Amino acid sequence: MWGRSPFNYVGDIPRYQGRPLVTNDTDASTQPSRALRADARRNRDAILAAAREVFETEGVLAPLDGIAVRARVGNATLYRNFPVRDDLLAAVLRANVEEALTESDTFARDLPAKEALSEWLFHLVWQLRIWHDLPYCVATAQGDPDSSMNSATNPLLLRTDALLDAAKASGTAHPDITAAEVFELATTLSWGLDRFHDDRDAARRRVRIGTAGVFV
């Protein structure tokens, strides 16, 4: 009634005039997936950029809902990417941690062990106070090994350990002081800088006084 169809089937594979009908099912199925991944990446990047702006102006304890509004995403999208505040803070802080580690490489390469540790401690304290209440969050995370902030800041502790060991080996740091104690001291001093709004000169003086007991 409808005429002869040009299609016939062998099993489930359509054939056209005796030849397999080539389809692009794989490409077609991956295109929406790729678009979804690109959209998810844009949302994540927007959240990170918005969070950095909010942290710089309002501090790290600012309402997360405001970050979602600034990023132009829904709250569900924000919490899907970053279920808790520490997850978001750790992700934003990662670039600053890498920058600090790069600086420490310069100190270790160019300075004697004592001066390298001293400069690192000042730089560490100064970096940890870049956003209001960041020292509080860093200190809180030290007691929670499962915290993403603990993981994010652990490289700073490890670098402190390496520079402290070098200073001990040179006889310029007390042998019984641990890196964990020094890192906790740096966090405490950073809290002071944050609360008293120290400029760089005042901060250097506070750190020099506060860390004097580390050295011999």
N, C-alpha and C positions, 0 to 999 in steps of 0.2 A: 504493500500500500504506500509506503513512504519511499519506495525505491531502494536500491541496493546501497547499503552503508559501505563507505570506504574503509571502515574499521573492522577488524576482527581481532580476536583475543586468543592468545596462547597462555593458559593459566590466567594470571592476573595482569599480564603485560600487554598493553594495547599495541597493535601493529597497524600500520597504514600502508596499504598496497604491498603487503608482504614484508615491510621493513619495520623494525621496532620504532615506536614513537618516542623520541628523545624528550625527556622532561628536565626541568631545572628545579626539581623539588628541593634539592639540597640547598641551592642558592636562595630559593624563595623562602625557605624556612629559616635560614641564617640571617637574612636581612632584617627582619623585625628584632631578632635577638641582638644584632649589632647595634641597631638604633636604640634599643632599650639600654644596652651597656653604655653607650655614649651619653644618653640622657642621665643615667645614674651617675656617671662620672662628672657631668656638668653640675648636677645637684650637690654632689660631695664637695667639689671644688668651690662652689658658691657658699656652702656652709662654712668651709674652712676660712675663706676670705672674710666672710661676715663675722665669724668668731674672733679672728685676729683684730678686726676693727673695734669690736665691742670690748674685748679684753684690754685693748690699749686705752680706751676712753672710760670704761666703767669698772674694769677689774675682772678677775677670773670668776668671781662669784655672781656676776650679772645674770639675770633671768635668761634661761635658755630659749624661752618663747620669743624673746626679743631678737635673738640671733636668727631664729627661723624666719621671722618677719623681714629682717634685713636681707636674708638670703633669698627671699621670695619662694620659700618652700613651706610645705605644711609641717606641723609638728611631728606627724607620723613619719615623714621622710627624714627629719632630723634624728629622731630616736631610732629609726631603723639603721641609720649609718653609725650613730653614736649613742648606744643605749644609756650610758651614764655620763655625767659631766667629765669624769677623769678621762674617758675615752676621747672626747673631743679636745680637751686640754692637751692631752699627750700628743695627739695628731698635729695640733697647731704648734706645739713646742718643739717638735722634731727638728725643724730647720734651725732653730736657735741652738739646740744641742750640738748639731753638726758644726755650726759656726764656732761655738766655744771649743770644741775638740780640735778644730783646725788651728785656732789661736794657741792652744796648749802645745801643739806640735812645734810651733815657732818658738815658744818659750824653752821647750826641752832642747831644741837644736841650737839656739843662739845664746842661752844664758847658763851660768853655773847652776848646779842643782838647787842651792838654797834660793837664789833669785828666781829660778824657774818656778819653784813651788810657791814662793811669795807672790809672784805675778799671777800665777794661776788662781790662787785663793782670792785675790782681789777681783780678777776677771769673773770668777765663778760667783762670788757674792754680788757683783754688779749685775750680772746676767739674770740671776734668780729674782731680782727685784724689778724686772722690766714691766711687769703688770701687777697692779695692786692685788694683794692677797695671794700672789703666786707662792711666796715662801711658805705660807700656811698650808697650801695644797701639797707642796713638795714634802714638807715635814710629815704631814698626815699619811702620805703614801709610803713613807719609809717603814711604817709598821704593818703594811699590808702587801705581802709578796705577790699577791694575785692582782694587784692594782696595775692598770695600764700606765699610770703615772710613775709607778715604781720601775717598771720596765723602761720607760722613756728616759728617766733620769739615771738609771744604773750606769750607763757609760760615763757619766760625770763622776760617779763614785769610783769606778775603775781607773779613770785617769788620775784622780786624786791619789789613789793607792800607788800608781806607778811613779808619780812625781815625789810622793812622800818616801817611797822606798829608795829612790835615787838620792834624796836629801839625807836619809839615814845612812846610806852607804858612804856619803861624803863626810859624815860626822857633823852635819849641820842641823839635824832634826832629832828630837828626843826618840830613842829607840822603842819606848813603850807606848807611844801614841799610835792609835789605829786610824786607818783611813775613814772608817765609819764615824769615829769621834770627830775627826776634822771636817767631814762633810756635814755632820749635824751642827758643828760650830759655824760653818759657812752659811747654812740655812738660817740659823739664829741671827747672825749678823745681817743677813739680807733682810730679814724681817725688820730689824732696826732701821736699815736704810729706807725701807718702804714706809715705815710709820713716821720717821722724822724727816722724810723728804730730802735726804742728803743729796747735794750735788756731788760731782765726781771727786773734787778735792776733799770734801768732808768725808765722803765714803772711803777714800783711800786711808785717811787718818784713822777712821773707826776700825777698818780692817787691820791696819798695822798694829793698833793697840790690842784688838781682840785676838789676834793670832800670834802675839809675841811669845806665848807659852809653848807654841809648837816648835820653836827653834831653840838652838843652844848657842 
